[in-house]
């Protein structure tokens, strides 16, 4: 346990301290980056660039096509058509109706619901999370909610802290900002934490749902082997580069904003490799891409619902993405959805760590 706290302390110092160190070295005052609640928009992003957009599109499409090749090869056998033998649970129907009702309140503009309209995010997502678990229960007779209840519940507070970290990093690039959330510091923290607490349970539940209905194992269990752990210098090199990149995001936000999603993942994985611990990319050495693809697609699927339900909500977020802010799907520029892929791995990394800690004694 002592070693765990030491690791968490070192990791937190790196992830939280590096961006601030970069700001101080570049001569900026850190005060505006620590404003709470965040209100000031002090970064003027670069305008749309066709060159940047096309280059990034080619890069993203190359990765996406590479990841989809096994699914396309499997075609009809990819999806499990047979329905489960378990009845759809009563709490699934309640969550479904609750989801529809709260969605209606959030998108309506009736004065009757005006008091509740800014606060629909958390209850809507809790309803959707429970509904996803009901779908999984119907398929296999179990779900995270019913059979890993401790994990399910613990993910909520951990999720709040997890997303607050990305809110902190966003202060250095300002890729998104909130509207309709004019609260004092304490009220803002409480209400925001309630909403942020649903992120990891949503991805975990979507991950279980997708794994129940998509044959990821038949597609990705034996695929391209990526074994680089024998190159002892590589994790150190990647760790240093990712750390420098994270330190520089506030200095060059227009060019380094993608590192907000990539650097934390690389830093954590490299530290795990250096310490000889299991990590979310370890199975790639055996050609097993199941966890990588399934968690990435789970976050992307959740991202679609996040953006859709955000679009016409009273309290919402909008984006300001340099060079590529065009062709929006809801409020998100279409290339911005690529950020959900590495984000899914970060969610999977945290979920796996928490699950291991909770059930370690039972193994």
Secondary structure, DSSP 8 states (H G I E B T S, - for coil): -HHHHHHHHHHHHHHHHHHHHHHHHTT--GGGGG-SS------------HHHHHHHHHHHHHHHHHHHHHHHHHGGGGB--S--SS---HHHHHHHHHHHHHHHHHH---GGGHHHHTTHHHHHHHHHHHHHHHHHHHHHS--HHHHSHHHHHHHHHHHHHHHHHHHHHHHHH--EEEES----HHHHHHHHHHHHTHHHHHHHHHHHHHHHHB-HHHHHSS------TT-HHHHHHHHHHHHHHHHHTTTSHHHHTTHHHHHHHHHHHHHHHHTT---TTGGGGGT--HHHHHHHHHHHHHHHHHHHHHHT-SSEEEE--TTT--SEETTEEGGGGGHHHHHHHHHHHHHHHHHHHHHGGG-
